[in-house]
Amino acid sequence: MLDGACAQLGVDERTGQLVQGTYPSALDVRWDGEAAGGDALRREWFGLATAEMLNPDRGLFIHGADKLTLRPNPDSATTAGADHLTYFALLGRIAGLALYHREPLNASWPTAFFKVAFGYSITVEDVEDPILYTSLKATLNGTPEYLESLCRTFVFEAEEADYMHSGAAKRRRSIELKPGGGEIDVTAENVGEYVELFAKQSLVGDYYHQAAAFRSGLAVFFDDGLLATLRTCCTVADVSLLLCGAPEIDVDDWKQNTRYHPPEFGTSNQVRWFWAFVHSMTAAERSRLLCFCTGSMRPPATGFISLMGYHGREDVRFTIASIHGAEAGRLPTASACFNKLNLPTYATEMVLKAKLNKALMEAEGFNEGAVAV
């Protein structure tokens, strides 16, 4: 999936740096051996390329402590190879293109990762470990006497994997939080700086280079001036929503922003059965259905009213179209560039569920004959 992507998107495969003279432009995707074209193919490529890089088996990302997010793997140089930073830069470039096209990526990253990527300051309030958070707050609010009793300097004691000695899974390493930090005592005058640097190191210190490479991929879309503007008008949560879309599919919002062809089809048993089935689906099944119909696993940040249509049109709502006269054995099809599900007329709710399930599980590629009906 990623073969040739660096060359096409202007990322140097050796260094991970952007190739000089590359600028944002529309991304057009075609699948080898298929006649299809359009925006849905780009959305599908975004999803497949992102999934390949986020797959923990590839070694670039690992599951966070909450098991819901993926964070850069601190040991990606060992697990993914010497060119690991190239892939983070490529992912940043893909993220920039996704924002450029206003199409969400199916990704879940921790707040600290977004903060580094988009230049937000990391504070003690970002620390998720309750024990560390309590300790840092106590340090921040400690009296001069309390700070003196701690005997701390601007040093962070880190544990990291030791690949050189068998049987020793971890080794400790002292990291200075600022130049000469080992000789600087923590006092009432500098405790604020110490806590901020400590929090940053604890959250992103072990994968800072990976996050910085991701940020370099974004650089062609977001220079320092634009990033500064973004930080004044958007919170980190806003940026996450813009880039990754809504993490959950709101079926009621989906239904409210759906059109029907013909309009009277909206009151049919077929449509009633369809929405009942969608309500009964798991989150993963709904994402698969949305991808089948639109090419994207997630809805936009502002909901289904903002689904992107053909060539960036914003007035192409999700549509369920009735296929009259279709043979009983025909499966549902989709015109994904137009956010349209083509639904044959089935005799019972059970048959509709079975046919839709089969279409979702076996959907792959483009059928020239399907669009001719």
Phi, psi and omega in degrees: 000326185263356180300124179083354184294322180300314181296320182289328185257007172078036177245127180290119184294337182276321187249340185081359180278156178288140177287130182301140177090004177266134184228162180299140176204165180296140180258121178248129184242133173231141177267135181299128178088002180240148181270352186290151174213164178129177187294328183296329178293323176294317179298318179295319179295318175307312183295315182290318180294318179295316180299322180295318181284330181277345181302117181305333179295339179283337175095000180275328182230154175227161179290140175285176182298331181279354180066002181256332181252163175243131178243153177305140179283118179302334182257028184298333178297327180276318186277332184247349177110168185295337181266024185301323182293334176299320180290324176293321176295320178296319178296321176297322178294319178296320178298319178297319178296322178297317176295320179302320181267000180056048179233127187286149174263144178274077183219150176227106181245152180291157181304320183298324179296315177298322182296318178292315184297326184249009170081021176281153178283141176262132182235176179297334181291346178276347182291124183265335178291115185298326180291314178295320180300313180298319180295315181293322178293322178295322177294316182298324183262008184287153177285162177305323180292320179296317180295322179295324181290337180287333180055045182262150173237177181281065181226140177246125178269113185251151171251133180220160181294143178245105183267358185269336185235118179293143179088347178250097185289327184226153171223153182265144180218134179271128180241122177286130182284344175203161180306129181073017185300332180293343180255004183252116178285147175278122182232176178298333182282330185241009184296327178298316178295318181300312182296320180294316179293322179295316180298317180297316180295320182292329184272315188232001184301324184279348176228025183299319182295324178292316179294324178294323177295319175301316180297324179297327177291330176285341193301329181290338178261329184232098174281178185299323180294317180291323176297320179298318178296317179301318182292336180280337185245351182229137171281170176298323178297322177298315181297317178301318181292320179296318185280320188252357179071186180286129183291338180235148180269120177272104185297323180296320177294319178301311182295319182296330183253036178249140174252162182231145179227116356288165185307322183292346178296338181295341180256009184280163175298324180304313181291319179298317178296320181301309183291327175297321179293318179298319178298329182276351184287157170283169179300319180294321179293322177295320178297320179295320177296315180298319179295320178301321186270337187231341186091356182240142181278343184229149175283162179297167182302323183263016173093184188290344176294341184252019176305134179279134180256196184298129181055036174081007179295141183258004183252019181260085180290161173299133185230137171250118184251135177278134175255105182277142175077007180289145179297151187299332183275357184289142178270157172298148175233173180222146168252083194295328179295338181250011177055044186238133173256124178264111190248112176295163179273114179253153187285327184224163178296323181296320179293319179301313180298316183295317182291320180292319177300316180296319179297319182289322184284332186247007182291125176196132175083188187239133181249108181299323181292332183296325184276353181273351183274000000 
